């Protein structure tokens, strides 16, 4: 038996289900990138808002490439389950907020029509950073990307910009009003970057539409956080035994969920803040906290844990040496390296992070976190090191973690997965153990533009590299 509207009432009584009739609700949101994260995050907040009595906020999902999600959800009338993985009792909830899934390459006009519909108020996106086609220097849109060139010349759209441009032109012509275009991707200043790139695109193809968009659309930034691992066959089999039916769209996630949204909407929106989202004037402090506390701690757990032969985040945080060091990194160093927003509880945030890291029901492999370290450490560690060094403070916990990354990234081990692996290996060969820290973080070091270590910090870091232990 496949989960759908016809058999939803046959589920066990303890399985939570929509408090509204999904088929009776109109659609007010179009979402690009209907992957597991969206289904466990923004779609859940929207479902909760309709459970609380709001109406007509169902979501039309858009896949820019694959029909896979449509094939999972359309036979189920858009229904799917979200299962919370923890040591607590089973927590499974049926989500009814997704009305349909469109596969853009099959019918581009259907996507444009959905965006242009007068009932549509919000377009949301989780298309990964690649889907924004940012210029290599970070300065606006990469106008030379082949997909952007295709859309710029009026061919059938293939990017978010082509679809938005076509839909906004219709909305302008029909006096349907603008949109709130809300990025939910894990990218700092995502709303600003999206606005800049879309307006770059429109300025080039239709300056009048660009001016109309500036006046009639808004682009809030947002910060999202929830761990949503890929669903496995074992996950689905276990779910079927629990609820008595097949769910091809099932997602499994952790209890924690965070969504911080800049409060600058163009028009109506769901009451997401009543369901746990935070509507704020400035998302930046929350982005910084995530980068320096969550992501910084994750990287420390990865490199320190791997150096001790550990495999999972839950194992590393339980280690009697690593766990306390990561706690100091978050509380004493990262949390004191920037100015928090009013009422932003960084101590409570650190407590939540430690509880999440310790959750054994959601295995998170250290080797996955360790990938691409050279691309991650500037935001996760070096920004904190620079801020604290400029303020006359040292950062002993981060220096110990950084030493583990230096050892991990020497390029000699097959486990190293990093775009700068060969460059780092050559640097190790020429500098050696006693000078590698200076070659990386000294005045002329490879990462000196991000953080130039003081003489004291360089000596401490060199000592940690020699000792290779926390």
C-alpha positions in Angstrom: 0.0 0.0 0.0 1.4 3.4 -1.1 0.9 6.5 1.1 -1.7 8.8 -0.5 -4.8 10.8 0.4 -7.0 7.7 0.0 -5.3 5.7 2.7 -3.9 8.3 5.1 -6.6 7.5 7.7 -5.4 3.9 7.8 -2.0 4.9 9.3 -1.5 4.2 13.0 -3.1 6.8 15.3 0.2 8.0 16.7 1.4 9.1 13.3 0.7 12.8 13.0 -1.1 14.0 9.9 -2.2 17.3 8.4 -4.9 19.2 10.3 -6.3 20.5 7.0 -7.5 18.9 3.8 -4.5 19.3 1.5 -6.5 19.0 -1.7 -8.7 22.0 -0.6 -5.7 24.4 -0.2 -4.5 26.6 -3.0 -0.8 27.2 -3.8 1.0 30.3 -2.7 4.7 29.2 -3.0 6.8 27.9 -5.8 10.0 26.2 -4.7 13.0 25.4 -6.9 15.0 22.3 -5.7 12.6 19.9 -4.0 15.3 17.7 -2.4 15.3 16.0 1.0 16.4 19.2 2.8 13.5 21.3 1.7 11.1 18.5 2.5 12.5 18.2 6.0 12.7 22.0 6.6 10.8 24.8 4.8 7.9 22.4 3.7 7.6 21.4 7.4 7.3 25.0 8.6 4.7 25.6 5.9 2.7 22.5 6.8 2.8 23.6 10.5 1.4 27.0 9.6 -1.5 25.5 7.8 -2.0 23.1 10.7 -2.4 26.2 12.8 -5.2 27.5 10.6 -3.5 29.4 7.8 -4.7 28.5 4.4 -3.7 28.5 0.7 0.1 28.2 1.2 0.7 24.8 -0.5 3.9 24.5 -2.5 4.5 23.7 -6.2 7.9 22.1 -6.3 10.2 22.5 -9.3 13.0 20.2 -10.3 15.5 21.8 -12.7 16.8 18.5 -13.9 15.5 15.1 -12.7 12.0 13.6 -12.5 13.0 11.5 -9.5 11.2 13.5 -6.8 8.1 13.8 -8.9 8.0 10.1 -9.4 8.2 9.7 -5.6 5.6 12.3 -4.7 3.0 12.5 -7.4 1.6 8.9 -6.9 1.3 9.9 -3.2 -0.7 13.1 -3.8 2.3 15.0 -2.6 2.2 13.4 0.8 5.3 12.1 2.5 6.6 11.4 6.0 9.3 13.1 8.1 10.8 10.9 10.8 12.8 12.3 13.7 15.8 10.2 14.5 16.7 10.3 18.2 16.7 8.1 21.3 13.1 9.1 22.0 10.0 7.3 20.9 9.1 7.2 17.2 8.1 10.7 15.9 6.6 10.5 12.4 4.6 13.2 10.7 2.8 13.2 7.4 3.4 16.5 5.5 0.7 17.8 3.2 2.2 21.1 2.1 3.5 20.0 -1.3 0.8 20.1 -4.0 2.8 19.0 -7.1 6.2 18.6 -8.6 7.1 20.1 -12.0 10.1 18.9 -14.0 11.3 22.1 -15.6 13.0 20.7 -18.8 9.8 18.7 -19.7 7.5 21.7 -19.5 9.3 25.1 -19.0 6.0 27.0 -19.6 4.3 25.2 -16.7 7.0 26.5 -14.3 6.7 30.1 -15.7 2.9 29.9 -15.4 3.2 28.8 -11.7 5.5 31.6 -10.9 3.3 34.1 -12.8 0.0 33.0 -11.2 -1.6 35.8 -9.2 -1.9 33.5 -6.1 1.8 32.9 -6.0 3.4 35.3 -3.5 6.7 33.7 -2.7 9.4 31.8 -4.7 11.9 29.9 -2.6 15.1 28.2 -3.6 17.4 25.4 -2.5 19.4 24.9 -5.6 22.9 24.7 -4.0 25.5 27.3 -4.5 26.2 26.1 -8.1 22.7 27.1 -9.1 23.4 30.8 -8.5 26.1 31.0 -11.2 28.2 33.4 -9.2 31.2 35.0 -10.8 34.5 33.5 -9.7 35.5 36.7 -8.0 32.2 36.7 -6.1 31.1 39.9 -7.9 27.7 39.2 -9.2 26.5 36.9 -11.9 28.8 34.9 -14.2 27.5 36.2 -17.5 29.8 33.9 -19.4 28.4 30.6 -18.0 26.8 28.7 -20.9 23.5 28.2 -19.2 23.3 32.0 -18.4 24.1 32.8 -22.0 21.4 30.4 -23.2 18.8 32.1 -21.0 20.0 35.6 -21.9 19.4 34.9 -25.6 15.8 34.1 -24.9 16.0 30.3 -25.4 14.0 27.9 -23.3 15.0 28.7 -19.7 17.4 26.4 -17.9 18.4 28.5 -14.8 16.5 30.2 -12.0 17.2 33.6 -13.7 15.6 32.6 -17.0 12.5 31.3 -15.2 12.2 34.3 -12.9 12.7 36.7 -15.7 10.0 35.2 -17.9 7.5 35.0 -15.0 8.2 38.6 -13.7 7.7 39.9 -17.2 4.2 38.3 -17.2 3.4 39.6 -13.7 4.5 43.1 -14.7 2.3 42.9 -17.9 -0.7 41.6 -15.9 -0.3 43.9 -13.0 -0.1 40.9 -10.7 2.5 42.4 -8.4 6.0 41.3 -7.5 7.3 38.4 -5.6 9.3 37.7 -2.5 12.2 35.6 -3.8 13.7 33.8 -0.8 17.0 31.9 -0.9 17.2 29.0 1.6 20.6 27.8 0.5 23.6 27.4 2.8 25.3 30.5 1.4 26.2 33.6 3.4 24.3 36.8 2.3 22.2 34.6 0.0 19.4 37.1 -0.5 21.8 39.9 -1.4 23.7 37.6 -3.8 20.5 36.4 -5.4 19.2 39.9 -5.9 22.5 41.1 -7.3 22.7 38.3 -9.8 19.0 38.4 -10.9 19.3 42.2 -11.5 22.6 41.7 -13.4 20.7 39.3 -15.6 17.7 41.6 -16.1 19.8 44.8 -16.6 21.4 43.0 -19.5 18.2 41.6 -21.2 15.4 44.0 -20.1 16.4 47.2 -18.2 12.7 48.2 -17.8 11.9 44.8 -16.1 15.0 45.2 -13.9 13.7 48.6 -12.6 10.2 47.1 -12.1 11.8 44.2 -10.1 13.8 46.6 -7.9 10.6 48.4 -7.0 8.3 45.4 -6.7 10.3 42.4 -5.4 12.2 41.7 -2.3 15.0 39.2 -1.6 15.3 38.3 2.1 18.4 36.5 3.3 17.9 33.4 5.4 20.0 31.0 7.4 18.9 27.3 7.5 20.1 24.4 9.6 19.0 20.8 9.9 20.9 17.6 9.3 19.0 15.6 6.6 21.0 12.5 5.6 20.1 10.6 2.4 17.3 8.2 2.9 18.4 4.5 2.6 16.5 1.4 1.6 16.8 0.2 5.2 15.2 3.5 6.3 12.2 2.9 4.1 11.9 -0.8 5.0 11.8 0.1 8.7 9.3 2.9 8.1 7.0 0.4 6.2 7.0 -1.9 9.2 6.1 0.9 11.5 3.3 2.5 9.6 2.1 -0.2 7.3 2.6 1.5 3.9 5.2 2.5 1.4 6.5 6.0 1.3 9.0 6.6 -1.5 9.3 10.3 -0.5 10.2 9.7 3.1 12.9 11.8 4.8 14.7 11.2 8.1 16.2 14.0 10.1 17.3 15.2 13.6 15.1 16.9 16.2 16.8 20.3 15.8 15.7 22.7 13.1 16.6 26.4 12.7 15.4 28.9 10.2 16.3 32.6 10.5 14.7 34.8 7.9 15.3 38.5 7.2 11.9 40.2 7.7 11.5 42.0 4.3 8.7 40.3 2.5 7.0 41.9 -0.5 3.5 40.7 0.4 1.7 38.0 2.4 3.5 35.1 3.8 2.8 32.1 6.1 3.2 32.7 9.8 6.5 30.7 9.9 7.6 32.5 13.1 4.7 31.0 15.0 6.1 27.6 14.1 9.7 28.2 15.3 11.3 30.3 12.5 13.0 33.5 13.6 12.1 36.7 11.7 14.9 39.2 12.2 16.2 42.5 10.9 19.7 41.1 10.1 20.6 37.5 9.4 24.4 38.1 9.4 25.1 37.3 13.1 23.2 34.0 12.8 25.2 33.1 9.7 28.4 34.0 11.6 27.4 31.9 14.6 26.7 28.9 12.3 30.0 29.2 10.4 32.2 29.8 13.4 30.5 27.7 16.1 28.7 24.8 14.3 30.9 24.5 11.2 34.0 25.4 13.1 33.2 22.7 15.7 32.4 20.2 13.0 35.8 20.6 11.3 37.6 20.4 14.7 35.7 17.1 15.4 36.6 15.8 12.0 40.4 16.4 12.0 41.0 15.7 15.7 38.7 12.6 15.5 40.3 11.2 12.4 43.7 11.6 14.0 42.5 9.3 16.8 41.0 6.7 14.5 37.4 7.7 15.1 34.7 7.6 12.4 31.6 9.5 13.6 30.8 12.9 15.1 29.1 11.2 18.0 32.3 9.3 18.8 34.4 12.4 18.6 32.3 14.6 20.8 32.3 11.8 23.4 36.1 11.6 23.4 37.4 12.9 26.8 40.0 15.1 25.1 38.3 16.2 22.0 34.8 17.0 23.5 36.0 19.5 26.0 38.4 21.1 23.5 35.5 21.6 21.0 33.4 23.1 23.8 36.1 25.7 24.5 36.4 26.4 20.7 32.7 27.2 20.5 32.1 29.0 23.8 35.4 30.7 24.6 36.7 31.5 21.1 34.1 31.4 18.3 31.3 32.9 20.3 33.4 35.8 21.5 34.8 36.7 18.0 31.8 38.7 16.7 28.9 40.8 18.0 25.7 38.7 18.4 22.2 40.0 17.5 20.0 41.2 20.4 18.6 38.2 22.3 20.9 35.8 20.3 21.7 33.2 23.0 25.2 31.8 22.0 25.6 29.8 25.2 22.3 28.0 24.6 23.3 27.6 20.9 26.5 25.8 22.0 24.5 23.5 24.3 22.2 22.6 21.4 25.1 21.9 19.2 26.8 19.6 21.7 23.5 17.7 22.0 23.2 17.4 18.2 26.7 16.2 17.9 26.1 13.5 20.5 23.0 12.1 18.8 24.0 8.5 17.8 20.7 7.9 15.9 21.9 10.1 13.1 25.4 8.9 12.1 27.6 11.7 10.6 30.9 10.5 9.2 34.0 12.5 10.0 35.6 11.8 6.7 32.7 13.6 4.9 33.2 16.7 7.0 36.9 16.6 6.4 36.5 17.0 2.6 37.7 20.2 1.0 39.2 21.6 4.2 41.2 24.2 2.4 38.0 25.8 1.1 36.3 25.7 4.6 38.9 26.7 7.1 39.0 30.4 6.1 35.4 30.9 7.2 35.2 28.4 9.9 38.5 29.0 11.8 40.7 31.8 10.2 38.1 34.5 10.6 37.8 33.7 14.3 41.6 33.6 14.7 41.9 37.0 13.0 39.1 38.7 15.0 40.5 37.4 18.3 44.1 38.2 17.4 43.1 41.7 16.4 41.5 42.1 19.8 44.6 40.8 21.6 43.2 37.4 22.4 44.7 34.0 21.7 42.7 30.9 20.5 44.4 27.8 21.8 41.6 25.4 20.9 41.4 26.4 17.3 45.2 26.3 17.0 45.1 22.7 18.2 42.4 21.8 15.6 44.3 23.7 12.9 47.4 21.6 13.6 45.3 18.4 13.0 44.1 19.8 9.7 47.7 20.6 8.7 48.7 17.0 9.4 45.6 15.6 7.7 46.2 17.8 4.6 49.8 16.9 4.0 48.8 15.0 0.8 50.5 11.8 1.7 47.4 9.9 2.7 44.9 8.6 0.2 42.0 9.8 2.5 42.8 13.4 1.7 40.0 14.8 -0.5 40.8 18.5 -1.2 41.1 20.6 -4.3 44.5 21.9 -3.0 45.8 18.5 -2.1 48.8 18.5 -4.5 49.7 22.1 -3.6 49.6 21.3 0.1 51.7 18.2 -0.5 54.4 20.2 -2.3 54.4 22.8 0.4 54.9 20.0 3.0 57.9 18.7 1.0 59.6 22.0 0.7 58.8 23.4 4.2 58.9 20.3 6.4 57.3 19.8 9.7 59.1 22.7 11.5 58.2 25.3 8.9 54.8 24.2 7.4 52.8 26.4 9.8 54.7 29.5 8.6 54.4 28.4 5.0 50.7 28.3 5.4 49.9 31.1 7.9 53.1 33.3 8.2 53.5 36.7 6.6 53.9 35.3 3.1 51.9 32.1 3.8 49.4 30.5 1.5 46.5 31.7 3.7 48.0 35.0 4.9 45.2 37.0 3.2 42.7 35.3 5.6 44.9 35.3 8.8 48.5 36.1 9.3 49.6 34.4 12.5 51.4 36.4 15.2 54.8 35.1 16.3 53.3 33.6 19.4 50.5 31.9 17.5 52.9 30.6 14.9 55.1 29.1 17.7 52.2 27.4 19.3 50.9 26.1 16.0 54.3 24.7 15.1 54.5 23.0 18.5 51.1 21.4 18.0 52.1 20.1 14.5 55.2 18.5 16.0 53.2 16.9 18.8 50.2 16.0 16.6 47.8 15.5 19.6 45.1 17.4 21.3 
